[in-house]
């Protein structure tokens, strides 16, 4: 299957989708642009699963975007380092505070808990009637194409009737330019003695300007 990537893409599992929907040109108020599937189907795609492309205005309920009964799972790769996993918990709290969404859970794809299955169950226990899984990954790769959808499908089997979707990874988003620039500016400020180490590098000594001395001949 070849899908033309637009600003945002999702893997969706909804009971209402039909097989004929897969190759149909779609337009909804100009937001849902189109989807294109070739005959060489590389991803498992059934009548209940579909990749589609949309811009950032799609799937909004009013101005809030996610509905009150939607559960959100922020999933990263997972690490054996407890400190790294705790950073995801902090981000989830930031996301929840900033957006006001009531059901938001962290999950790790592997190596740590909670798993996607754990987070899915927690969302349902809190009353979610739809689960949105957002990969905390930069770019689409094997984990996004295969691993996360597979784990999400396994989790959904434990909760029949609850639709779910896997959103696009962070990707080439304009705001990431600001994030990278902010990281560079902050580290250079630390090197110049104008700022403390950031919370990520605190105590590691990594925010330092290093110079490779020429080897003696």
N, C-alpha and C positions, 0 to 999 in steps of 0.2 A: 504494500500500500504506500502510495506517496501522497503526502498531505502538504499543501502549501502553507507555510507558517506565516500567520498574521500576528498582530501584537499580542494576542493571548490565545492559548489553546487549552482544551480540557479533554480528559477522558471521562466519559459520562456513562452511568449505568442507570437507565430508567426503564421501567416496565412498558412504558407507552411507545417506545421507539419501534418502528417496523423495519423490515429488511429493505424495503424500497427507499427508506430515508437515506441510505448510505450514499447513493450516487446522485442524489437530487440537489439541484442548485437551490439554495435557500436564501430568502431575504426577509428580515423582520425589521421594519422601520429603518432600514439602512445600517443596522447595528450588526446583525449576523450576516457576514458577507457572503461566503460560499464555502463549500467543501468539495474536494476533488479526490476521488479514490481511483487508483489504477487497478488493472487486472492482477498485477503481481502483489497479492495481499501478503504483507510481511508481518503484520500484527494480527493477533486473533481478534476477530470482529464478528460478533453475533448480532442478532436482532435487538439485543438489549444493550449493546455497547457501541460507542461511536466516538470517533475523534472529530471535533469540529473546530472551526476557526471563528474567532469573533473579536471585536474591538472592546475597549475597556468599558463601554456603556452597557454591555449585555448582562443579563441575569441580575439586574438590580430590582429590588423591591423598594420603590420610593427612593429617598436619598440615602438610606442606610445601607443599601446593597444586599447584605445578608439578612435573612429574616430572623425573627426572634426564636424560631424553633429550628434554626440551622445550627449544626455543630461544626466547628472548625478544628481541624487537626493540622498543626504545623510539624512537619516531619523532616528531620535531618538524617545524615548518614548514621550517626552514632559513633561513640568512641569508647575505648577502654579507660580513658582518662575521665574520672568523675568530674573534674573541673570543667572540661569541655562540654559535657552533657548538661551541667548546671547552667551554662550560658544560654542554652535553648529555653530552659525554664524562665530565665530572666526576660528573654525576648518575648515569650508568650505573655508574661505579665504586662510588658510594655504594649504589645499588640492589643491585648484585651482592654487595657486602660485607655489607649488612644482611640480605639474604634467603638468601644461600648458594647461589643458583641458578648453575649452572656455565656456562651458555651464554647470555650477554646481550650484545647488540650495539646500538650507536647507529645511527640512520639519519635522513636529512633528506628531507622530502617533495620539496623542490625547492631550487634555488640552490646546493647544496653537496653534497659527498660525505662519507661513503658514502651511497648511495641505498638505498631499500628493497630493490631487487634485489641490491645488493652485500651488504647485511646478511643477507638471506635465504640467499644462497649461502654466506656465512661460517658461518651456523648449521648448515647441512647438512654443510659440510666438517668441522665439529667433532663431528658425529655426531647432530645433532638429527633425530628422526623425526616431529616435529610443531613447527610454528612459531607462536608467539603474538605478534601485533603489537599493541603498546599505544600508542595515540596520546597524545602529550604535549601535549594540547590541552585547553582548559577546557570548551568546550561543543560539542555536535554541530552541524555546519554542512556546507557543500558539501564541504570537504576530507574530513570524516569519512564523509559519505554517498556521495560519488562518487570523489574523487581517490585517497584511500588504498586503498579496496577495489579500484579499477582497477589501481593500481600493484602491489598485493599479488597480484592475479590474474595479472598479467604475469610477476611474479617466480616464482610457483608453476609456471607453464608450463615454466620451465627446469628444474624438479625434479619430474617426474611421480611421483605416489605419496606425496608429502609433504603431509599435510593442514595447513591453517592456519586461523587465525581472527583477526579484528580486534576487539579489545575496545572497550568504551565509552570515551569521553574522561573526563577527571577529573570533570566534572559537579558537581552540588550535593552534594558529599561533606562530611560533618561536619568532617573533619580540615582542610579548606580554610579553615574559619572560624578555626582555630588558626593556620594559616599566615599569613593576612591580618593577624590581630591581632598576631602576632609581628613581622611586617614593620613595622607601624605603631609598635609599642612600641619597636622597635630604632631606627628613624629618629628618633623623638622623643627617645630617650636620647642619640643623637648630637647632635641640636640642642642639648640641654641640657649637652653636654660630658661626658657620662657614658660614652660608648662611641665607638669608632672607626667610620669608615665601614664598611658591610658589604662583603663581597667583590664583590657585584654593582655597587655604586656607587663603589667605591674609586677615587679619583683623578678622579672626574667632577664633584664638587662639587654633586651633585644632592640629597644628603641635607641640605638646608638649608631653613630656614624662610624663605619669601619673603613680603614684604608689598608690595602694590601701593599706592604713594603716590597720594593724590588729585591729580588734575590741577589746576594753577593756573587760576583763572578770570580 
